[in-house]
């Protein structure tokens, strides 16, 4: 054990990391190793105090999300080399791990996960009961239908791991100082920080909050309420079990998903840790209301075996040798949860040079990869790959303490629940963030959750099977969505789009700022375009619609999940370039209705004296007008690709505006539609979606966005030089458009694409095409396999289905059809 060094050592640093658990120490190690000078870590008690030291230390390549697989993979590879690099033993065991399926639905889930593993480099196999028994001979095989096996998985000693990372950090020049408590944080006008401690002040270029269950306290110092809550996690260690001792090789870690626990070998006994249901599990709420007790460091909670009894019984049934084992140790310690279980990692919106890596329910497996990911982002100025699901800015003012508590309960209890496509979780809903139409629509539809908002997925009609019925195959919404699709294509539909992120930008430098931020040209007054913000390396950081409403005054609109993610990027650019602009976030004040379909013009025309004819109000124009005496900003654009308008208005007017439109459209058979039908409509039109076809892993050229990227515009927009080089070198892969011959299952994105027995790419999004009556998907494939007519296969639920690259789009957009009609050609619908 090393001696603490309670001295500041210096009064200036490039980066101050607050918190010495495995995540903070990993970041110090990675930053110093990458050559950053002046990295200082401050820990209030000792390294590993908090949640790290008592963790069960599990390491796995598996993650249901596609981006976190990269984090897990890097962590394991890093830990394998750490002992050799630092001379410190880390106690790393890699006997593999098996997830157990004991129901047919679980087998489907494993097949669903396998199709997402094919295009990742880590090993993962679906294995049959015989193989499961061979690897773990102590199981009750009556309960096992299949296993999901990751050979490189295992467990590591958290204390030794952190000490090895600390030794590495010091070796490369980082300072790890403890026990030193951070008592206050002051941000200075130049964006730097004063970090106050009892031993003096350190001036830092940036600070990173890695303070574990103290992260809320650090956030409060600068006026932020991080949505985090400590959960009581218990695990149990047994005495020696003769049958375990007699084994020649170490048992793989198992995860009994129906029993909701993990189990691994610990010396000659077993260790197992359950995740109790949301009713039984325990939160440390008092820490949220009153703060963490000042002296709390390496203490534990009182254990409570009664609370986990049903899991102990499930484990005894699955691993019968447990029945005769004695429990020698019960560990009950605090683990910090965010509302959705995922950590919050990256720079924080609204505060300059304040970064977080907090809310780790699984800090040991994440520590290595997150240290590297954040270090790369800090040094390069952009994220090394897409990880938006960990963006701290996915939460906002709507994330109350009550919401956080309800969600942490649910997330903990649902730790091993079946992970369905299009999953919805209902605890803590609705938040205060409801659109003006929520009360009017909530009983008529199945709502989805988008960044705190409730938004209709699909609407009920008499005879429909209502409610949320998740499935890996087509389910209760399949036919109703077809009905809504038809409604928009043949008549007219109305959709609540209020969750969009909406910003107003104005000021003397607004045109100059947007010309620098966006790869497209700045639209003229009264016009709208689709524009992309690129990273310096030429990746797609965001896609927005940009409208110039008045000279120098713009409205920027982005998807619901990207609101603060995009706003932070814009604000950072404003500060860096010293632009004279004002930015106002109008997201919560403004409602949006989409009206789309052949009769859209005819219905809206009844409500206004403004001329809405094609000659007067063209595609991609925007203007202020009154509809039924309600002021709206109308943009002639629709993600459906049909004739349509987006109507931006004060949220308080939503009900009156919606009612007026519905009333005016009675004769034309107007009706509602939801986001599932919108997705089917946009896919048929070949419209890309940010977060699927494009993100921080893709450049706009391979995504087929050349039309929106003006490399010849005079302004030197961010990413321009990188894109020119990408273009010169030529593309290695391209986004293609596929039809699939499937049965009762449709692609939805991230499935493996096969050719000649090999995985060669992945889908990005997909759905059933109600027009072609077959499945449709976008996919990335190598350039040489990207020609129209190319035959490929897409894996869905363990089966490869034939797919063909077709000319996009499947259905022409309404403006294209009109253009062809004017030329006397017959357009394809």
N, C-alpha and C positions, 0 to 999 in steps of 0.2 A: 504494500500500500504506500502511495507516495505522500510526501509531506506537502501540506498546503503552503501557498505563497501569498499571504495577505498584503501584497503591495501592488500599487497600480503600475509601477514601472515606467509609465509614460503618460503624457497628458494629451497626446493626439493619436488618432488611429484612423485608418481608412475605414475599417468595418469593426463595429463592436457587436459581438454576439452575446445575447443575454440568456443564460441558461446552459448548464453543463450536463444535460442528459445525452443519450447517444446521438440525437439529431443535431444538437448544437455543436458537439465535439466533432461529428462527421463533417459539418460545414466548415469548421475551423481547419480541419485536416485537408479538405479538398481545396479551399481557397489558398492556403499556404502552399500546398503542393503545386498548385497552378501558377505560383510565383507572386501572389499578392503579398505585398509587404504590409506591415502594421495591421495584422489581424489580432484582435484582443477578445478573449472570451471571459465573461464575468459570471461566476456562479456563487449564489448566496450561501450555500453550505459546503457540500463536497460533490465531486463528479459522481454521476449516477443517482444522486438523491432524487426523490420524487417517484416517478413511475418506472424508470429504467431498471433499477437494481433488483426489483422483485418480479420482473416480467418472466413469462414462461420461455421466452427466447425462440419462438418458432420462426422458421425461415421457409418460405415456399415460393416457387416460381409461379404458382397459380394466382390469377386474379380474374374475376369475371369481366372487368373493364379491359379495354385493349391497351390503353396508354400506361396504366399502372404495371402491366406485365414488364415493361421496360425498366421501371424503377426496381421491381423485385429482382429481375435478372441481373441488373448491375450490382445490387447489394450483395447477392450471393457470390458473384465473380470477385467482387472487392474483398469480401470476407475470406475467400479461399486463399488470397495472396497476402493477407495482412500480417500473419505471423512471420512469414519469411522477410517481409519488408521492415517490420518494426522490432523483431526479436521477442515480441510479447505473445505468449500462448493465448488463443482465443476460445478454446474449448468448442470447436465446431464439429458437429456430427452431421453426416449426410446419408442417413439410411433410406432416404426417399419418403414420400407420403402418399397415402391413399385416401380419397374421399369415397365413402361408402354409399351406394344407392340401394335402398331397400324398398323402393316403390317404383312402379313403371314410369311415373311422372319424373322421378329423379333420373331415370335412365335417359329420358328425353332431354332433360336439362344437361346431362353430361354430353350427349350428342351435339346439343346446341353449343356447348362450350368448346367441344372439339373442333367444330368448324371455324371457331375464332382462334384456335391455336395453330392451325395449319400454316398460316403465313407469318408466324412468329418463330424465332430461332430456338426457343426453349423446348425441351422434350416433354411431351405429355401424351399419355396413352389411355384409351378406354380398354379396360381389361375385364376378362370374364371371371366368374367365381373361382375357378380352379387356380388361376394365377394369383388372385387375392389371397387364397388360402396358403399357397406356396410362400408368399411373401410375409404373411402374418398368420402363422399356424394356430394361434390361440383364439381365433374368432368363432362365434357360433354361426356356422355357414347357412343355417336355415333362414337367416335374415338377409343374406347378401345376394343381390341380383347382378351387380356390376361394381366396378371401381374405376375411379379416375386417378391415374397414377403419374406422379412427377418424380422421376428418379433422383434428381439433384437436391431434393428438399431435405429438411432436417431441423436442427435446433442448435443454438449457440449460447454460450454463457454471456449474458448481457453486460455483467461487470467487466469481465475480461475483454470483451469486444470494445467497450468504451475506453478502457485503459490503453488498448493497443492503438485505437484511433488518436487518443490523447498523445501517446508517445510519438506517433507519426506527425501530428500537428506541430509538436515542439521541435521535432527533427527538422521540419521545413520552415521553422521560424515564427510560428504563431505563439502568442502568450496566453496561457490559461491561468487566470488569477482567481483564487478563492481562499477562504470565504469572504466574498465582497458582495454586499447587497446593493442593487441599484435602488436609490431612494427617490429619484425624480428624473424626468426627461424634459428638456426644453428644446423646441425647434427654433432655429435662428432664421432670419430673413433670407440668408443665402442658401437655405436648404440643408445646412449642416446641423448637427445635434450636439447639445451638451448633456452628457450622461453623468448625473450626480451620484456620488457614493460617499460613505463616511470617510473615505481616505482622500477625497478630492474629486475633481471634475475631469472627464476625458472629452475632448472635442472629437466628434466622429463625422466622417463623410456620410455614413449610413449606419443604421442600427437594424439588427435582425432579432426579432422576438422568437426565441426557441425555448420559452420558459415553462413548457409543460402545463401542469395545473396551476401555475402562477401566471400564465399568459394573460388572463383577464386583468389581473392587477397591473401588469405592465401596460396593457391597452388603456386602462382607465387613466393612467398618468397623462395620456395625450387625448383623452376625451372619446376613446373608442370602446364600444361594448362588444367584445368578441363573443360570438355565440358558442360558448363551450361549457361543458358541465362534467364534473368528475363522477364516474360510475364505480361502484364496488365490484371488482372482479375477483372471484375466488378460484383457486385451484388446489388440488389435493395431491399429496405425495404418499405413496404406500411404502411399507417395509419390504424387505426382500420377499420375492415370490419364487418358489423353487422352479416352477415351469419357465419363468423368465430367465432365471440364473442358468438353467440348463441349455439355453439357446446358444448356438455357435456364432450367430451374427445378430447385430442390433436390429430390433423390430423397426419397421417404418412407422412414422407418425400416422395415426388414423384420425379421420374426422367423420364421426357418425352424425350425419346431417339431420336425420329424423330425431335422434336422441339429443341433438344440439350440444355436442361437446367435442373437444379434441383430446387425444390420448397418446402419450409417447412413453418410451422407456426412460427411466431415470435410475442409473446404475443397475441394480438387479431388481428394482421395483418398477412401478408405473406411476406416471403423473397424468392427472386428467383435469381439464378445466371446462366447466359448462357455461353456457349463456342462457340465463333464466328468461322466462317470458316477461313481457312488459309489466304484467301485474305483480310478479314476484321480485323482479330485480330491484336493486336499491341505488338511488342517486344520493350523492352528498350535496343536497340542495343548500344546506347552510353555508357552504363555501361560496356559493354563487351570491347569496344575499349578504353574508357578513365577511366574505373574504376567507382565504386559507389561514388557519391558525398560524401565528407568527413563527413558532418554533418547528413546524411540521417539516420533516426532511426524510428520514428513513424509518418512519413509523408505519405501522399497519393498522387496519381496522379490526374490530372484533369479528371473528369468523362466525358463520351461521350455517351449519350443515343442514338444518331443517329446510332452509330455503332451496337447497340444491338436491334434495332427497330424490325427486323423481328422475333427475339426470344420473345420480349415482346408481339408481335401480336399472335405468336403461343401459348404463355402462356394464353393469354386472350381467345383464342378459346378453349383451353383445360380446363381452370378454369374460366368460364364466370364471376364470381363475381369480378375478377380483373379489369373488364372494368370500374367499378365505383369507384375503389380505387385510393387514392392519393399516389404518391411516396413521402415519407418523407426523405429518405436517400439513397444516391448512394455511394457505397464504390468502389474505384478503386485503387487497391494496387498491389505491385510486388509479383509474385510467381515464384520461380526458377524452370525451366524445364531442364531436360536432353534431349538428342535427342529422346529417346524412351519413355519419360514420367516417367520411373521408376527411383527411386533414386539410388545412388551409395553408397554401404555400405560394409565396410570391410577393410582389410589391402591393401595397394597400392603396386603394383610391382615396383621394382627399387628404393624404398626408405625404409630404415629399420625403423620399429616401427612408421610408419605414417599411421593412420587409417582415414577413412572418413565416414561420414553419411550426405550426401549432395544431392541436386537436388530433394527435396521433393515437388512434385506438390500437394500432399495430406498429409501434415505433421501431421495433428491432428490425423487421424486414424492410421498413421504409428508409431507415436512417442512411444507409450507404448511398442508395440511389438519389435520395432527396438532397443529400450533401453535394453530390456531383451536379445534379440538375440546377440547384440554386447557385452554386459556384459558377457554372457556365453562364447562367443568365446574368448574374452580377457582372461578370468580366466581359461578356460579349454584347450586352445591351439588349438581348432578346432571348426568349426561351429556346433551349436546344431542340425541343420537340413539343408537340401539342399536349397540354395537360390541363385543359380548361376545367375539367371536373374538380380540380383542386384549387381553382382560383378563389382567393379569399373574398373577392368582390362578387361572388355568387350570392352572398348574403347582403342585406341592407337594413334600413331602419325598421322594416317590417318584421325582422327576426327578433321577437321579444324573448324575454327569459322564459315565459310560459311555453312559448313555441319550442324553444331549445330543449326544455325539460321533456315535453311531450314527445318530441322527435327522438331524443337520446334514448328514452325508454323503448320506443318502437324499434329503433335501429338496433339496439342491443338485443332485444327480444327476437328480432327478425334476422339475427346474425347468420343463421343457417337455413333460412326460409328459401323455397324454390325461387330462383331469379328468372322471372318471365320477361319476354320482350314487352315493350310498352308498359313497364311496371308502374303502378300507382301505389302510393302509401298515404294513408288518410289521417294519421294522427296530427294534431295541431292545426288542422284545416277547418274552415278557411282562415287565412291571416287577415289583417286589416286591409290587405291589398286586393280588394275586389273591385271589379269594374262596375260602372253604373248599372250594368244589366244583370249582375249576378243574381239578385233576388228574383228578378223576372224569369230568368232562364234555368235556375238550378234544378227545378223539379222536372224539366223537360229534356234533360240531356245527361250524358256521362261527362263529368268535368275532368280535365287534366290540370296538373300543377306545373306552372311555368314561372320560376323565379319569384315565388310568393303569390302569384296571381292564380285565379281559377279561370280556365278557358274551356269552352265546349269542345270535346273531342268528336262526339256524334250525338244526334238527336233521336228521341224515341217517338214511335208512332204506335197506335193500338195494335196489339198482336206481337210486338217485338219482345224479345227476352231482354229486360232492362238490366241496368247495373253493370258493375265491373266484373267481367268474367275472363280472367287472364288465361292464355293458352299458348302453346308453341305452334298450334295450327290455327286455321281460320276459326273465328269464334263469333260471339253474338253480334258484334258490330259489322261483320263482313257485308251482309245484304243491305242494312241501313246506309252504310257508307256509299254503296253502289247507287242507292236511291238519291242521296244528296249530290253525288257526282252528276247524275242525270239531270237533277234539278238545275244545276249551274250551267250545264252544257245546252239544255233545251229551253229553260225559262229564266229564272233569276234567283239568286240566293244571297242571304245576308250573313256575315260572319263577324263576331266580336274580335277585333284585333288590338284591343286596348293594351295588352301586355308589351307591345313594342316598346323599345327604349327610344325616347324622343328628346332631342337637345336643340336648343336655339343657340346659334352662334352669330354674334354681330360685333361691329367695331371697325376701326380704320383698317386693321390688317386682316380682316376675315377672309377676303379673297386670296390674299398672299398665303395665309395659313393653310387654307383648304387646297390650294394649288400644290403646296409642299407635302401635305399629308396624303393626298389621294393620287392614284395612278391615272384616273380619268381627268378630263378637262372640267373646269368649274362651270356648272350650268348657268345659262343666262337667266335674267329675272323672268319669273313666270314659267321656268322650266325645271325639270327633274331628271336626274340620271342615277344610274347604279354605279357606285364607286367603291374601290377597294383600298384599304390602308395596308401597305406592305411593310415587312420588317427590313432592316438593312440588308439581310441576306436574300431578300426577294421572296419571302414566304407570305402567305395571305393572313395578315393579322385580323382583318375584319372586313365585312361587306356591309355597306350602308346605302340607303337612298338619300340623295342630297337634292334639296330644292332651294332655289334662291327666291324667296317670297317678295322681298323688297330689295332695292340696291344695297348690297353689303349685309343683308340679313338672311340667314339660312336656317332651314330646319333639316336636321340630320336624324334619320330613323334607322334603328338596328333591331335585331331579334331580341326577344325577352331575356334570354340567358346571357346576352352580351352587353347589357346596359352599362354596368360599372367597369367591366373589362375594357370596353371601347373608350368610355369617358376618361379613364385613368391615362390611357395612351395619348389621347388628345390633349389632356391637361399637361402632361409631361412635355409634350412638344411645344405647347404654348410657353411654358416656363423656360425651356431650353433655348427657344428662338427669340424670347422676349417680345412675342407678338402682342399688339394692343387689341385685345378682343375680350368680349364678355361671353361666358358660356352658362346657359341656364338649363338645368335638367328638368324637363317638363313631363317626365314619364308618368308621375302619379296624378298630375292635374288634368291630363288630357286623355279623353277617350278616343277610340278609333273604330269606325265601322267600315267593313268592306262590303260593297254591293257589286255583284258580278253576274254576268249572263246576258243572253241576247236582248232581254227587255230592260236592262239596267238603265239605259238612257231614257227610255220612254217613261219609266216610273219616276226617276229623279226629276225629269223635266216638268212633271205635274206639280212639283213642290217649289219651283223657282222661276223667276222671270228671265234669268240669265240664259243665253243660248248655249245648249249643251251639244249642239250638232257637231259632227266630225270636223267640219270646216272651221268651226269656231273654237272648239275645245279639243285640241288634238291629243293623241297618245303622248304621254310623258310631259304634259303641261300641268301646272298647278295654279290655282287661284282662290281668292277668298270670295265666298258667296253666301247667300242665305237660303237655307232649305226650310220651308215652313217656318220662316222667321227665326231660325236658329243659325247663328254664325258658324260657318265651317271653313276649314281650309281643305279644298278638294284637290286630290291628285289623280289624274287619269292613269292609273296603273293598277294591276291586279296580279298577284302571285298565282292566280288560276290560269293566266294566259288568255282569259276571255275578256270581252268588253266589260270594263269595270272601273270603279272609283274607290279610293280610300278617303274617308271623310274624317278629318281631325277636328275635334270639338272639345269644349269644356266638359269634363266628366259629369258635371251636374246636369248637362243637357242630354245625356245618353238615352235615357228612357223616352223622353219626348221625341228625339230624333228617330230612334228605332221605331217607335209607335207610328210616327207620321209616315215613314217609309213603308212599313208593313200595311198600313191602311191604304196607302196610294197604290200598292201592288196587288190588291185583292183580285182584280180582274185578270191580271197576268199570272196568277197562281204563285205568288212569291212565297218563299219558305226559308228556314234557317239551314245553314250547313256548318260543319265543324272542321277542326284541323286535320282529321284523318282524310276527309274528302279533299281538302286543300292539298295535302301531300300527294295524293294520287293524281290530281290535276296538274300540279307543278312538274311531277316526274314525266308525265306524258308529253309535256311541252319542252322537256329537256332543260328545265331551270335547275341550276345548281343551288345547293344550300350550304351556308357557312357552318362548319362543324362536321360536315359530312364529305361533300365533294372537295371542299377547300378548307384549309386551316393552317396552323403554323408548321405543318409537315409537308405542305404542298406549295408549289409556285403557280402563279396564274396561267402560265403557258401550258403546263401539263394538264391543268384543270379545264382547259378550253375557254379561257376568259379573255383571249386576245382582244376581242372587240371592245372591252372596257379598259384596256391598258394602252395609254397613248405614249409610247416610247419617244415619239417625235415632238411632244409638247415642250416648250422652252423651259418650264420649271424643272428643277432638279429634285423630283419627288423622292421620298425615302424608298430605297430598294431599286431605283432606276438603273444604277450602274451594275448591280448584281444581276438584274434581269437581262441586261444586254449581254453579259458574259454567259448566262444560262442559255440564251438564244444562240449565241455563237457556237457553244459547245454541242448544242443539240440535245434533245430530250431522250431520257432513257425509258420513260414510261408515259402513258397517256391515259386520260379518262375516256372510257368507251361506254356505249349505250347498248344494253343487252335485253333480248327477250328470252324467257326461260320456259321450258316445257315442264311444269310442275303438277302436283296433284292437289293435296289439301293444305299446302304450306307455301308461304311467299317469302322472298328475301326481304330483309329490312336493313342490311348494311353490316359490314365487317365479316362477311362469310368468305371462306377460301374459294378462290377461282383456280380450276385445274386445267391442265393441258398435257396430253401424253403421259398421264400418271404422275405428274408433278404439280405442286402448288406454284402458280406463277403470278398471283396477284390477289386482290381482295375487292369485294363489293364495298360501296360507300353508303348507298341507300337503295331502297327498293320498295315495291308495293305491287298489288294486283292492278293491272290496267283494265278498267271497266270498258274501255273502248275496244281494245284488241282481245279482251277476254283471255289474257294470259299474264304471267308475271313479267315485271319490268325492273331493271336495275341499272345503276351506274357502277362501274368498276375500274380500278387501275390495273393495267396490264403492260408488259414490256412493249415498246414501240413496234417491234417486229411482229407482234401478234395483235396489232390494233386496227387492222383493216376491216372495213365493212364486209360481212359474209363469213368472217372467221368463226369457226366452231370451237366452243370452249365448254367447260362444265362448271356448275356452281354447286357447292356442297351445302345441303340443308338437312338438318337432323340426321346426319350420318349417311346420307345418300347423295350421290352426284347426279344432278339433273342437266340435260343437254341445254346449252345456251348458244345464241348466235348474236354476233355484233351486227346491229342494224344502223342505218342512217338516222341521225336524230334531226328533229324530234319525231316522235310517233304521231303526234297531233300538232298541226301548225297553230301558232297563236292567232287570236282574232285579228290583230293588226296586219299580220302576214297574209291571212286569208283575204282581208279587204284589199290589200295591195295587189294580190294576184287576180282578184275579181275585176279590179279596175283595168288590169291589163288584158282581161278577157280569157284568163286561164281558169281552169276549175281546180280549186284548192283541195288538198286532202284534209278531211277531218279525222 
